[in-house]
Amino acid sequence: MITEHAVLPVIPGRETEFMETMDRARAIIASAPGFISLRVGRCIEQPANFLLLVEWETLEAHTEGFRNSAEYQEWRALLHHFYDPFPVVEHFETVARA
């Protein structure tokens, strides 16, 4: 399992619109082959920042499957205009658990 991690810096003043749009966009990513789960958190100290955590079966399920799909283009059209600057997306594999 791979965890996709991104801090999403939403343009201040657009947080509510972003959350409403993310609520619609969840169904798009959830339908992707290899998708396991999605979690979005809002920063307490900086409320315009959101943390996106997506679990994928494999790295390729995200980087090749979802990112090369028509569904990703829809996800992108819905969400990418909210970010400034554009977020850095990184992938993690679990090495320890408690």
For each residue, the residues with C-beta under 8 A, 3 or more apart:
1: 36 55 56 57 93 94
2: 55 56 57 58 59 61 62 91 92 93
3: 53 54 55 56 91 92 93 94
4: 52 53 54 55 56 62 89 90 91
5: 51 52 53 89 90 91 92
6: 51 52 87 88 89 90
7: 49 50 51 52 87 88
8: 18 49 50 51 52 82 83 87
9: 48 49 83 84 85 87
10: 14 15 18 48 49 50 82 83
11: 14 48 82 83 84
12: 15 48
13:
14: 10 11 17 18 82
15: 10 12 18 19 42 47 48
16: 19 20
17: 14 20 21 82
18: 8 10 14 15 21 22 50 79 82
19: 15 16 22 23 42
20: 16 17 23 24
21: 17 18 24 25 78 79 82
22: 18 19 25 26 40 50 79
23: 19 20 26
24: 20 21 27 28 78
25: 21 22 28 29 75 78 79
26: 22 23 29 30 38
27: 24 30 31
28: 24 25 31 32 71 74 75 78
29: 25 26 32 35 38 54 66 71 75
30: 26 27 35 38
31: 27 28 35 71
32: 28 29 35 61 65 66 69 71
33: 61 65
34: 56 57 58 60 61 62 65 66
35: 29 30 31 32 38 54 55 56 57 61 66
36: 1 54 55 56 57
37: 54 55
38: 26 29 30 35 52 53 54 55
39: 51 52 53 54
40: 22 50 51 52 53
41: 50 51 53
42: 15 19 47 49 50 51
43: 46 47 48 49 50 51
44: 47
45:
46: 43 49
47: 15 42 43 44
48: 9 10 11 12 15 43
49: 7 8 9 10 42 43 46
50: 7 8 10 18 22 40 41 42 43
51: 5 6 7 8 39 40 41 42 43
52: 4 5 6 7 8 38 39 40 87
53: 3 4 5 38 39 40 41
54: 3 4 29 35 36 37 38 39 62
55: 1 2 3 4 35 36 37 38
56: 1 2 3 4 34 35 36 59 61 62 66
57: 1 2 34 35 36 61
58: 2 34 61 62
59: 2 56 62 63 91
60: 34 63 64 65
61: 2 32 33 34 35 56 57 58 64 65 66
62: 2 4 34 54 56 58 59 65 66 67 91
63: 59 60 66 67 91
64: 60 61 67 68
65: 32 33 34 60 61 62 68 69
66: 29 32 34 35 56 61 62 63 69 71 72
67: 62 63 64 72
68: 64 65 72
69: 32 65 66 72 73
70: 73 74
71: 28 29 31 32 66 74 75
72: 66 67 68 69 75 76
73: 69 70 76 77
74: 28 70 71 77 78
75: 25 28 29 71 72 78 79
76: 72 73 79 80
77: 73 74 80
78: 21 24 25 28 74 75
79: 18 21 22 25 75 76 82 83
80: 76 77 83 86
81:
82: 8 10 11 14 17 18 21 79
83: 8 9 10 11 79 80 86 87
84: 9 11
85: 9
86: 80 83
87: 6 7 8 9 52 83
88: 6 7
89: 4 5 6
90: 4 5 6
91: 2 3 4 5 59 62 63
92: 2 3 5
93: 1 2 3
94: 1 3 97
95:
96:
97: 94
98:
